Amino acid sequence: MNKLIALGLAAVTAVTLAGCSVTGGDLIRPGEPTATLIIINGSYGYLDAIVISDCNNFTYGFNRLSDGDSIAPGDARTFTLSSGCWDVGGGELGGGEAYERMNLAAGSVTRFTITE
């Protein structure tokens, strides 16, 4: 079991040194221009999870919604991100989900609709 723990710690260290993050990373990187991402719930259920990570990250990261928060059908949520490449996804528990890689230009407004 100690070898397994050591291997896990080595993997986390390697990821950290490579600049990747389990969380998905910061949405705004200091000194970079920003863009706006609007995620629209086009499904019939409540979106319980929105994940956003830099394209260079190895995971989508943690839910960007607060605990207990959700996006109702027909509603939207706005995020400010640094411009550049992002992996974006979202869905509802036991329901539909969608993922897309997108490049956000500085100053742009991008709409991403999640449907069932």
Helices and strands as residue ranges (DSSP letters): H 2-17, E 34-41, E 49-54, E 76-82, E 84-91, E 97-104, E 109-114
